[in-house]
Protein backbone atom coordinates (compact mmCIF):
# COMPACT_ATOMS: atom_id res chain seq x y z
CA UNK A 1 0.00 0.00 0.00
CA UNK A 2 2.85 2.39 0.81
CA UNK A 3 4.50 1.71 -2.51
CA UNK A 4 1.20 2.40 -4.34
CA UNK A 5 0.73 5.70 -2.45
CA UNK A 6 4.26 6.82 -3.33
CA UNK A 7 3.64 6.02 -7.01
CA UNK A 8 0.44 8.07 -7.05
CA UNK A 9 2.22 10.98 -5.40
CA UNK A 10 4.92 10.90 -8.09
CA UNK A 11 2.31 10.85 -10.87
CA UNK A 12 0.46 13.84 -9.41
CA UNK A 13 3.71 15.79 -9.01
CA UNK A 14 4.70 15.01 -12.61
CA UNK A 15 1.26 16.12 -13.89
CA UNK A 16 1.45 19.35 -11.92
CA UNK A 17 4.92 20.06 -13.28
CA UNK A 18 3.66 19.68 -16.85
CA UNK A 19 0.78 22.09 -16.14
CA UNK A 20 3.19 24.67 -14.71
CA UNK A 21 5.44 24.40 -17.79
CA UNK A 22 2.43 24.85 -20.10
CA UNK A 23 1.22 27.88 -18.18
CA UNK A 24 4.70 29.43 -18.21
CA UNK A 25 4.93 28.84 -22.00
CA UNK A 26 1.56 30.50 -22.55
CA UNK A 27 2.57 33.47 -20.39
CA UNK A 28 5.83 33.90 -22.29
CA UNK A 29 3.96 33.72 -25.64
CA UNK A 30 1.52 36.40 -24.49
CA UNK A 31 4.40 38.62 -23.40
CA UNK A 32 6.12 38.20 -26.77
CA UNK A 33 2.82 38.94 -28.57
CA UNK A 34 2.29 42.14 -26.58
CA UNK A 35 5.91 43.17 -27.03
CA UNK A 36 5.54 42.66 -30.78
CA UNK A 37 2.65 45.11 -30.92
CA UNK A 38 4.61 47.62 -28.83
CA UNK A 39 7.79 47.34 -30.88
CA UNK A 40 5.89 47.31 -34.19
CA UNK A 41 4.46 50.76 -33.43
CA UNK A 42 7.76 52.14 -32.07
CA UNK A 43 9.88 53.25 -35.01
CA UNK A 44 12.81 54.29 -32.80
CA UNK A 45 13.19 50.82 -31.16
CA UNK A 46 12.95 49.05 -34.54
CA UNK A 47 15.62 51.33 -36.00
CA UNK A 48 17.97 50.63 -33.00
CA UNK A 49 17.38 46.91 -33.49
CA UNK A 50 18.51 47.27 -37.12
CA UNK A 51 15.15 46.82 -38.85
CA UNK A 52 14.17 48.96 -41.89
CA UNK A 53 10.77 50.48 -41.23
CA UNK A 54 10.29 52.60 -44.37
CA UNK A 55 8.78 55.34 -42.23
CA UNK A 56 9.89 58.97 -42.14
CA UNK A 57 9.75 60.78 -38.85
CA UNK A 58 7.49 63.78 -38.51
CA UNK A 59 5.93 63.39 -41.96
CA UNK A 60 2.46 64.53 -40.97
CA UNK A 61 1.79 68.24 -41.22
CA UNK A 62 0.88 69.58 -37.75
CA UNK A 63 -2.66 70.82 -37.89
CA UNK A 64 -3.82 68.33 -40.52
CA UNK A 65 -7.29 67.11 -39.60
CA UNK A 66 -7.41 64.45 -42.30
CA UNK A 67 -7.26 60.87 -41.12
CA UNK A 68 -6.72 57.81 -43.19
CA UNK A 69 -4.15 55.42 -44.57
CA UNK A 70 -1.85 56.34 -47.43
CA UNK A 71 -2.89 53.05 -48.98
CA UNK A 72 -6.38 54.32 -49.77
CA UNK A 73 -6.47 58.06 -49.06
CA UNK A 74 -5.30 60.76 -51.45
CA UNK A 75 -5.51 63.31 -48.66
CA UNK A 76 -3.21 61.23 -46.45
CA UNK A 77 -0.67 60.90 -49.26
CA UNK A 78 -0.64 64.65 -49.89
CA UNK A 79 -0.35 65.26 -46.14
CA UNK A 80 2.66 62.94 -45.92
CA UNK A 81 4.46 64.70 -48.76
CA UNK A 82 3.58 68.12 -47.37
CA UNK A 83 4.96 67.07 -43.97
CA UNK A 84 8.23 65.86 -45.51
CA UNK A 85 8.70 69.11 -47.45
CA UNK A 86 7.92 71.28 -44.45
CA UNK A 87 10.28 69.38 -42.14
CA UNK A 88 13.16 68.47 -44.42
CA UNK A 89 13.09 70.52 -47.65
CA UNK A 90 14.54 73.98 -48.22
CA UNK A 91 11.72 74.65 -50.68
CA UNK A 92 8.44 76.30 -49.71
CA UNK A 93 4.90 75.85 -51.04
CA UNK A 94 2.78 78.74 -52.28
CA UNK A 95 -0.44 77.46 -50.76
CA UNK A 96 -3.03 79.13 -53.02
CA UNK A 97 -1.21 78.23 -56.23
CA UNK A 98 -0.60 74.67 -55.05
CA UNK A 99 -4.26 74.31 -54.07
CA UNK A 100 -5.45 75.52 -57.47
CA UNK A 101 -3.12 73.22 -59.38
CA UNK A 102 -3.75 70.14 -57.25
CA UNK A 103 -7.52 70.55 -57.44
CA UNK A 104 -7.34 71.26 -61.18
CA UNK A 105 -5.42 68.03 -61.68
CA UNK A 106 -7.87 66.19 -59.45
CA UNK A 107 -10.72 67.45 -61.62
CA UNK A 108 -8.93 66.27 -64.77
CA UNK A 109 -8.53 62.68 -63.56
CA UNK A 110 -12.10 62.17 -62.34
CA UNK A 111 -14.97 60.96 -64.50
CA UNK A 112 -16.97 64.10 -63.74
CA UNK A 113 -16.47 66.61 -66.59
CA UNK A 114 -18.34 69.25 -64.59
CA UNK A 115 -16.01 69.16 -61.58
CA UNK A 116 -14.17 72.43 -61.12
CA UNK A 117 -12.61 74.52 -58.38
CA UNK A 118 -13.38 78.21 -57.83
CA UNK A 119 -10.89 80.26 -55.85
CA UNK A 120 -12.26 82.98 -53.58
CA UNK A 121 -12.27 85.72 -56.23
CA UNK A 122 -13.88 83.62 -58.93
CA UNK A 123 -16.44 82.25 -56.52
CA UNK A 124 -17.38 85.79 -55.52
CA UNK A 125 -17.94 86.57 -59.20
CA UNK A 126 -19.97 83.38 -59.57
CA UNK A 127 -22.25 84.46 -56.74
CA UNK A 128 -22.84 87.91 -58.22
CA UNK A 129 -26.52 88.80 -58.37
CA UNK A 130 -27.63 89.35 -61.97
CA UNK A 131 -31.09 90.64 -61.12
CA UNK A 132 -32.20 94.24 -60.89
CA UNK A 133 -30.49 96.80 -63.09
CA UNK A 134 -28.06 94.45 -64.82
CA UNK A 135 -28.41 93.92 -68.53
CA UNK A 136 -26.96 91.65 -71.17
CA UNK A 137 -25.51 91.48 -74.66
CA UNK A 138 -28.46 90.02 -76.56
CA UNK A 139 -27.23 86.43 -76.60
CA UNK A 140 -28.78 83.27 -75.14
CA UNK A 141 -26.09 80.91 -73.83
CA UNK A 142 -26.25 77.17 -73.26
CA UNK A 143 -23.70 74.56 -72.22
CA UNK A 144 -22.26 71.60 -74.09
CA UNK A 145 -19.66 69.28 -72.58
CA UNK A 146 -18.97 71.75 -69.79
CA UNK A 147 -18.38 74.70 -72.14
CA UNK A 148 -20.67 77.65 -72.80
CA UNK A 149 -21.80 78.37 -76.34
CA UNK A 150 -24.26 80.62 -78.14
CA UNK A 151 -27.60 78.90 -78.64
CA UNK A 152 -29.43 81.96 -80.03
CA UNK A 153 -28.83 85.62 -80.85
CA UNK A 154 -31.60 88.13 -80.20
CA UNK A 155 -33.04 89.70 -83.30
CA UNK A 156 -31.98 93.34 -83.69
CA UNK A 157 -29.20 93.11 -81.10
CA UNK A 158 -25.66 94.44 -81.48
CA UNK A 159 -24.43 90.85 -81.25
CA UNK A 160 -26.45 89.98 -84.34
CA UNK A 161 -25.13 93.03 -86.19
CA UNK A 162 -21.53 92.08 -85.37
CA UNK A 163 -21.89 88.54 -86.67
CA UNK A 164 -22.23 86.44 -83.51
CA UNK A 165 -23.87 83.17 -84.51
CA UNK A 166 -25.52 80.21 -82.82
CA UNK A 167 -22.95 77.49 -82.23
CA UNK A 168 -20.08 79.85 -81.32
CA UNK A 169 -18.23 78.79 -78.15
CA UNK A 170 -17.03 81.26 -75.52
CA UNK A 171 -13.23 81.25 -75.33
CA UNK A 172 -12.52 84.36 -73.24
CA UNK A 173 -14.30 87.27 -71.58
CA UNK A 174 -12.28 90.49 -71.34
CA UNK A 175 -9.19 88.41 -72.08
CA UNK A 176 -9.84 85.95 -69.25
CA UNK A 177 -9.94 82.39 -70.57
CA UNK A 178 -11.73 81.08 -67.54
CA UNK A 179 -11.00 78.65 -64.78
CA UNK A 180 -9.54 75.22 -65.63
CA UNK A 181 -11.28 74.26 -68.86
CA UNK A 182 -12.99 77.45 -69.94
CA UNK A 183 -16.36 78.96 -69.12
CA UNK A 184 -19.61 77.32 -68.07
CA UNK A 185 -23.03 78.72 -68.94
CA UNK A 186 -23.64 80.09 -65.44
CA UNK A 187 -20.23 81.77 -65.36
CA UNK A 188 -20.74 83.43 -68.73
CA UNK A 189 -24.23 84.71 -67.89
CA UNK A 190 -22.95 86.36 -64.74
CA UNK A 191 -19.74 87.66 -66.31
CA UNK A 192 -21.52 89.49 -69.14
CA UNK A 193 -24.34 90.84 -66.96
CA UNK A 194 -23.40 94.45 -66.33
CA UNK A 195 -24.94 97.87 -66.03
CA UNK A 196 -26.43 99.34 -69.21
CA UNK A 197 -23.78 101.12 -71.26
CA UNK A 198 -20.85 99.04 -70.01
CA UNK A 199 -18.94 96.99 -72.56
CA UNK A 200 -17.72 93.41 -72.57
CA UNK A 201 -15.13 91.86 -74.88
CA UNK A 202 -16.01 88.34 -76.02
CA UNK A 203 -13.60 85.99 -77.75
CA UNK A 204 -15.55 83.27 -79.53
CA UNK A 205 -14.65 80.09 -81.42
CA UNK A 206 -16.67 78.92 -84.40
CA UNK A 207 -16.37 75.14 -84.96
CA UNK A 208 -17.98 73.29 -87.84
CA UNK A 209 -20.29 71.46 -85.39
CA UNK A 210 -20.78 71.37 -81.63
CA UNK A 211 -18.60 68.26 -81.42
CA UNK A 212 -15.81 69.58 -83.65
CA UNK A 213 -12.45 70.69 -82.30
CA UNK A 214 -10.73 73.85 -83.43
CA UNK A 215 -12.43 76.47 -85.52
CA UNK A 216 -11.53 80.10 -86.10
CA UNK A 217 -11.50 82.54 -83.19
CA UNK A 218 -12.74 86.11 -83.35
CA UNK A 219 -13.29 88.91 -80.85
CA UNK A 220 -16.17 91.35 -80.56
CA UNK A 221 -16.84 94.22 -78.18
CA UNK A 222 -20.49 94.42 -77.16
CA UNK A 223 -22.34 97.07 -75.19
CA UNK A 224 -24.69 95.83 -72.49
CA UNK A 225 -28.25 97.08 -72.81
CA UNK A 226 -31.75 96.31 -71.61
CA UNK A 227 -32.39 93.91 -74.47
CA UNK A 228 -35.06 91.37 -73.63
CA UNK A 229 -36.61 88.55 -75.50
CA UNK A 230 -40.13 87.16 -75.45
CA UNK A 231 -39.79 83.81 -73.70
CA UNK A 232 -43.14 82.32 -74.76
CA UNK A 233 -44.75 83.03 -78.12
CA UNK A 234 -47.86 81.42 -79.53
CA UNK A 235 -50.07 81.51 -82.60
CA UNK A 236 -52.94 79.60 -84.17
CA UNK A 237 -51.87 77.65 -87.26
CA UNK A 238 -54.27 76.53 -89.96
CA UNK A 239 -57.25 77.42 -87.76
CA UNK A 240 -56.88 74.44 -85.45
CA UNK A 241 -53.26 73.91 -84.31
CA UNK A 242 -52.03 75.85 -81.30
CA UNK A 243 -48.29 76.53 -81.69
CA UNK A 244 -46.29 77.43 -78.53
CA UNK A 245 -42.59 78.27 -78.62
CA UNK A 246 -40.75 78.10 -75.28
CA UNK A 247 -37.28 79.71 -75.50
CA UNK A 248 -36.02 78.75 -72.04
CA UNK A 249 -37.40 77.54 -68.73
CA UNK A 250 -37.56 80.47 -66.33
CA UNK A 251 -39.31 81.04 -63.02
CA UNK A 252 -42.72 81.79 -64.57
CA UNK A 253 -42.66 79.61 -67.67
CA UNK A 254 -45.49 77.37 -66.50
CA UNK A 255 -47.84 80.35 -66.06
CA UNK A 256 -46.94 81.68 -69.49
CA UNK A 257 -47.48 78.31 -71.20
CA UNK A 258 -50.81 77.88 -69.43
CA UNK A 259 -52.00 81.33 -70.54
CA UNK A 260 -50.93 80.52 -74.11
CA UNK A 261 -52.92 77.25 -74.05
CA UNK A 262 -56.01 78.98 -72.69
CA UNK A 263 -55.83 81.75 -75.28
CA UNK A 264 -55.30 79.32 -78.15
CA UNK A 265 -58.17 77.15 -76.97
CA UNK A 266 -60.46 80.18 -77.04
CA UNK A 267 -59.29 80.82 -80.61
CA UNK A 268 -60.28 77.30 -81.67
CA UNK A 269 -57.19 75.15 -81.15
CA UNK A 270 -57.90 71.41 -80.95
CA UNK A 271 -54.30 70.19 -80.85
CA UNK A 272 -50.95 71.70 -79.88
CA UNK A 273 -47.30 71.90 -80.93
CA UNK A 274 -44.80 72.67 -78.15
CA UNK A 275 -41.55 73.88 -79.73
CA UNK A 276 -38.53 73.19 -77.50
CA UNK A 277 -35.87 73.59 -80.18
CA UNK A 278 -32.76 75.45 -78.96
CA UNK A 279 -34.14 75.48 -75.41
CA UNK A 280 -31.19 75.17 -72.97
CA UNK A 281 -33.39 74.20 -70.03
CA UNK A 282 -33.63 75.91 -66.67
CA UNK A 283 -35.62 75.30 -63.48
CA UNK A 284 -36.59 71.67 -62.82
CA UNK A 285 -39.67 72.65 -60.80
CA UNK A 286 -40.94 74.66 -63.75
CA UNK A 287 -40.36 71.71 -66.09
CA UNK A 288 -42.44 69.48 -63.82
CA UNK A 289 -45.20 72.10 -63.72
CA UNK A 290 -45.17 72.47 -67.52
CA UNK A 291 -45.51 68.70 -67.98
CA UNK A 292 -48.37 68.81 -65.46
CA UNK A 293 -50.27 71.13 -67.82
CA UNK A 294 -50.55 68.19 -70.22
CA UNK A 295 -50.30 65.09 -67.98
CA UNK A 296 -52.92 64.43 -65.29
CA UNK A 297 -50.89 62.06 -63.12
CA UNK A 298 -47.80 59.92 -63.05
CA UNK A 299 -44.04 60.29 -62.85
CA UNK A 300 -42.48 63.24 -64.67
CA UNK A 301 -38.80 62.59 -63.94
CA UNK A 302 -36.57 60.30 -61.91
CA UNK A 303 -33.57 61.87 -60.19
CA UNK A 304 -30.64 59.56 -59.46
CA UNK A 305 -28.58 60.96 -56.57
CA UNK A 306 -25.79 59.49 -54.47
CA UNK A 307 -28.22 58.48 -51.73
CA UNK A 308 -30.82 56.90 -53.98
CA UNK A 309 -33.55 57.51 -56.53
CA UNK A 310 -36.20 60.21 -56.14
CA UNK A 311 -39.14 61.05 -58.37
CA UNK A 312 -41.19 64.11 -59.26
CA UNK A 313 -44.82 63.58 -60.21
CA UNK A 314 -47.45 65.59 -62.07
CA UNK A 315 -49.23 68.21 -59.98
CA UNK A 316 -52.79 67.61 -61.29
CA UNK A 317 -53.12 71.07 -62.83
CA UNK A 318 -53.91 69.95 -66.39
CA UNK A 319 -54.63 72.70 -68.91
CA UNK A 320 -55.65 70.51 -71.86
CA UNK A 321 -56.20 66.89 -72.88
CA UNK A 322 -55.96 67.66 -76.60
CA UNK A 323 -53.39 65.83 -78.74
CA UNK A 324 -49.94 67.38 -78.93
CA UNK A 325 -46.58 67.23 -80.70
CA UNK A 326 -43.21 68.29 -79.27
CA UNK A 327 -40.46 69.72 -81.49
CA UNK A 328 -36.82 69.14 -80.42
CA UNK A 329 -33.35 69.42 -81.92
CA UNK A 330 -29.69 68.93 -80.98
CA UNK A 331 -29.71 72.08 -78.84
CA UNK A 332 -32.66 70.99 -76.70
CA UNK A 333 -30.98 70.42 -73.35
CA UNK A 334 -31.34 69.90 -69.62
CA UNK A 335 -34.81 70.28 -68.18
CA UNK A 336 -36.22 70.86 -71.68
CA UNK A 337 -35.21 67.23 -72.32
CA UNK A 338 -37.01 66.29 -69.10
CA UNK A 339 -40.21 67.75 -70.57
CA UNK A 340 -39.82 65.91 -73.88
CA UNK A 341 -38.95 62.61 -72.18
CA UNK A 342 -41.87 62.85 -69.75
CA UNK A 343 -44.42 63.57 -72.48
CA UNK A 344 -43.01 60.75 -74.59
CA UNK A 345 -42.90 58.10 -71.82
CA UNK A 346 -46.41 59.01 -70.67
CA UNK A 347 -47.63 58.53 -74.27
CA UNK A 348 -48.88 62.08 -74.19
CA UNK A 349 -47.11 63.49 -77.25
CA UNK A 350 -45.25 62.54 -80.40
CA UNK A 351 -41.69 63.86 -80.49
CA UNK A 352 -40.53 65.28 -83.83
CA UNK A 353 -37.08 66.51 -84.84
CA UNK A 354 -33.54 65.46 -83.91
CA UNK A 355 -32.00 63.63 -80.97
CA UNK A 356 -31.59 66.10 -78.10
CA UNK A 357 -28.27 67.11 -76.56
CA UNK A 358 -28.16 64.63 -73.67
CA UNK A 359 -27.44 67.13 -70.88
CA UNK A 360 -29.19 65.25 -68.10
CA UNK A 361 -27.00 66.02 -65.10
CA UNK A 362 -27.39 68.29 -62.10
CA UNK A 363 -24.50 70.39 -60.81
CA UNK A 364 -24.15 71.56 -57.22
CA UNK A 365 -21.78 74.14 -55.76
CA UNK A 366 -20.30 73.55 -52.29
CA UNK A 367 -18.42 76.25 -50.39
CA UNK A 368 -15.04 75.25 -48.97
CA UNK A 369 -13.83 75.98 -45.43
CA UNK A 370 -10.62 77.62 -46.71
CA UNK A 371 -12.42 79.84 -49.21
CA UNK A 372 -13.81 79.34 -52.69
CA UNK A 373 -15.98 76.42 -53.75
CA UNK A 374 -16.18 73.35 -55.95
CA UNK A 375 -18.80 72.51 -58.53
CA UNK A 376 -19.60 68.86 -59.05
CA UNK A 377 -22.26 66.59 -60.55
CA UNK A 378 -24.69 65.61 -57.81
CA UNK A 379 -27.52 63.88 -59.70
CA UNK A 380 -28.73 62.62 -63.07
CA UNK A 381 -32.11 62.87 -64.77
CA UNK A 382 -33.97 59.81 -65.99
CA UNK A 383 -37.25 59.66 -67.89
CA UNK A 384 -40.28 58.09 -66.16
CA UNK A 385 -39.37 54.72 -67.72
CA UNK A 386 -35.84 54.90 -66.25
CA UNK A 387 -34.02 55.96 -69.43
CA UNK A 388 -30.79 57.90 -68.78
CA UNK A 389 -30.98 61.32 -70.43
CA UNK A 390 -27.35 62.27 -69.80
CA UNK A 391 -25.10 61.32 -72.68
CA UNK A 392 -28.01 59.82 -74.62
CA UNK A 393 -30.61 62.50 -75.27
CA UNK A 394 -34.22 61.94 -76.21
CA UNK A 395 -34.87 60.06 -79.45
CA UNK A 396 -37.73 61.57 -81.48
CA UNK A 397 -40.57 59.36 -82.64
CA UNK A 398 -40.15 61.01 -86.04
CA UNK A 399 -36.57 61.86 -86.99
CA UNK A 400 -36.13 64.85 -89.28
CA UNK A 401 -33.28 67.33 -89.64
CA UNK A 402 -33.61 70.96 -90.64
CA UNK A 403 -33.17 71.54 -94.38
CA UNK A 404 -30.47 74.22 -94.56
CA UNK A 405 -30.98 74.64 -98.31
CA UNK A 406 -34.54 75.82 -97.90
CA UNK A 407 -36.14 78.81 -96.21
CA UNK A 408 -39.06 76.63 -95.18
CA UNK A 409 -39.10 75.10 -91.70
CA UNK A 410 -39.49 71.46 -92.70
CA UNK A 411 -39.36 70.30 -89.06
CA UNK A 412 -42.33 72.49 -88.17
CA UNK A 413 -44.14 71.34 -91.32
CA UNK A 414 -43.67 67.73 -90.22
CA UNK A 415 -44.96 68.60 -86.75
CA UNK A 416 -48.08 70.16 -88.32
CA UNK A 417 -48.77 67.03 -90.36
CA UNK A 418 -48.22 64.87 -87.28
CA UNK A 419 -50.65 67.03 -85.31
CA UNK A 420 -53.30 66.65 -88.01
CA UNK A 421 -52.76 62.88 -88.00
CA UNK A 422 -53.39 62.90 -84.24
CA UNK A 423 -56.84 64.46 -84.72
CA UNK A 424 -57.82 62.25 -87.64
CA UNK A 425 -56.54 64.34 -90.54
CA UNK A 426 -57.19 67.80 -91.85
CA UNK A 427 -60.77 69.09 -91.84
CA UNK A 428 -62.42 68.81 -95.27
CA UNK A 429 -62.39 72.56 -95.82
CA UNK A 430 -58.71 72.73 -94.85
CA UNK A 431 -57.85 69.87 -97.19
CA UNK A 432 -59.66 71.58 -100.08
CA UNK A 433 -57.90 74.85 -99.33
CA UNK A 434 -54.58 73.05 -99.24
CA UNK A 435 -55.28 71.42 -102.61
CA UNK A 436 -56.27 74.78 -104.09
CA UNK A 437 -53.09 76.33 -102.73
CA UNK A 438 -50.97 73.54 -104.22
CA UNK A 439 -52.66 74.02 -107.57
CA UNK A 440 -52.15 77.78 -107.41
CA UNK A 441 -48.47 77.39 -106.56
CA UNK A 442 -47.96 75.19 -109.63
CA UNK A 443 -50.01 77.45 -111.95
CA UNK A 444 -48.35 79.91 -114.37
CA UNK A 445 -47.18 83.25 -112.94
CA UNK A 446 -50.09 85.49 -112.01
CA UNK A 447 -52.18 82.67 -110.50
CA UNK A 448 -54.14 83.24 -107.33
CA UNK A 449 -52.37 82.85 -103.99
CA UNK A 450 -53.55 81.33 -100.70
CA UNK A 451 -53.06 82.89 -97.28
CA UNK A 452 -51.45 80.75 -94.61
CA UNK A 453 -54.24 81.15 -92.11
CA UNK A 454 -51.74 81.57 -89.24
CA UNK A 455 -52.85 84.00 -86.55
CA UNK A 456 -50.21 85.46 -84.25
CA UNK A 457 -51.03 85.39 -80.57
CA UNK A 458 -48.89 87.08 -77.96
CA UNK A 459 -51.23 86.90 -74.98
CA UNK A 460 -49.47 85.48 -71.96
CA UNK A 461 -46.05 85.96 -73.55
CA UNK A 462 -43.33 86.80 -71.06
CA UNK A 463 -39.77 88.06 -71.20
CA UNK A 464 -36.80 85.74 -71.06
CA UNK A 465 -33.95 86.49 -68.68
CA UNK A 466 -32.23 89.55 -70.11
CA UNK A 467 -28.91 89.06 -68.37
CA UNK A 468 -27.26 87.15 -71.19
Residue, then its C-alpha position, 0 to 999 in steps of 0.5 A: x500500500x505504501x509503494x502504491x501511495x508513493x507512485x500516485x504521489x509521483x504521478x500527481x507531481x509530474x502532472x502538476x509540473x507539466x501544467x506549470x510548464x504549459x502555463x509558463x509557456x503561454x505566459x511567455x507567448x503572451x508577453x512576446x505577442x504584446x511586445x511585438x505590438x509595442x515594438x511594431x508601433x515604435x519606429x525608434x526601437x525598430x531602428x535601433x534593433x537594425x530593422x528597416x521600417x520605411x517610415x519617415x519621422x514627422x511626416x504629418x503636417x501639424x494641424x492636418x485634420x485628415x485621417x486615413x491610410x496612405x494606402x487608400x487616401x489621397x488626402x493622407x498621401x498629400x499630407x505625408x508629402x507636405x509634412x516631408x517638405x515642411x520638415x526636411x526641404x529647403x523649398x516652400x509651397x505657395x499654398x493658393x497656387x498649389x491648391x489651385x493646381x492640385x484641385x485642377x489636376x484632381x478634376x482632370x482625372x475624375x470621370x466628372x467633366x463638370x467638376x471644377x474649383x473656384x478660388x475665392x475671387x472667382x467664386x465671388x464673381x460666380x455668386x454675383x446677383x444678376x437681377x435688378x439693373x443688370x443687362x446683357x448682350x443680346x445672346x442666349x447661352x447654353x452649355x455643351x460638354x462643360x463649355x458655354x456656347x451661343x444657342x441663339x442671338x436676339x433679333x436686332x441686337x448688337x451681337x447679331x449686327x456684329x456677326x455672332x452666330x448660334x454654335x459659337x463657343x465662348x473662349x474668353x471674356x475680357x481676355x480671361x480664358x476662364x478657370x480650368x477648362x474654360x467657361x460654363x453657362x452660369x459663369x458666362x451669364x454672370x460675367x456678361x451681366x453688367x450695367x447698361x452702357x458698359x462693354x464686354x469683350x467676347x472671344x468666340x470660337x466657331x467650330x464646324x459642329x458642336x462636337x468639332x475641335x478647333x475652328x476660327x476665333x474672333x473677338x467682338x466688343x459688345x455694349x450691355x443694354x436692356x435687351x429682352x426677349x419674349x420667352x413664350x410666343x404662340x399663334x394659331x396655325x391653320x385654324x386648329x393647331x395651337x403653336x407654342x414656342x418656349x425659349x427657355x425655362x424660367x421662373x414663370x414659364x409654366x404660367x406663361x405656357x398655361x396662358x398661351x394654351x387657354x388663349x389658343x383654346x379660345x381661338x379654336x385650337x384642338x391640338x398643340x405643338x410645343x416647340x422646345x428647339x434650342x431650349x437650354x433648359x432651366x428650373x426643374x420645378x418649372x419643367x415638372x409644372x409644364x408637364x403637369x399642364x398636359x399630364x394628369x398624373x404619373x411620374x415626370x422625372x426620376x432623379x438619381x442621386x448618391x443616396x438613392x432615386x427620387x421622383x417628381x410627379x405631375x401636380x394635377x393642374x392639367x390645362x388641356x387633354x388635346x393631342x400634342x406634338x413636341x419639337x426638339x433638336x440637338x440644342x434641346x438640353x437639360x430640363x427641356x429634355x425632361x419635358x420631352x422625355x416625360x411627355x413621350x414616356x407618358x404617351x402624351x405626345x409625339x416627339x418630332x425633330x432630332x435627338x436632343x443634346x443629352x445634358x441630363x445632369x445636375x451640378x451643385x456648388x459647395x463652399x469650402x472651409x478655406x475659401x472658394x468652392x467646388x462645382x460637381x455633378x450631384x444627380x442625373x435625370x432619368x425619364x419616367x421609364x428609367x431611361x438615362x438622359x445624360x449622354x443619350x438624349x431623347x430620341x424623337x418618334x419622327x426623326x427629321x433634320x432641318x433643311x439648310x438649303x430651304x427657307x421653309x421650316x421642314x421640321x415644323x411642317x412635319x410637326x403640323x402634319x403629325x398634329x393633323x394625323x393625331x386628330x384624324x386628318x385635316x378638316x375637309x375645308x382645310x384639305x380643299x384649301x390646301x389642294x387649291x393652294x398647291x394648284x395655285x403654286x404650280x399654276x403659271x405666274x399670275x395665278x391666285x395665292x392662298x393665305x397661310x391662315x396663321x394668326x399670331x397670338x402674344x397673350x401670356x407671352x413673357x420676357x426671357x432672362x435679359x442678363x445674357 
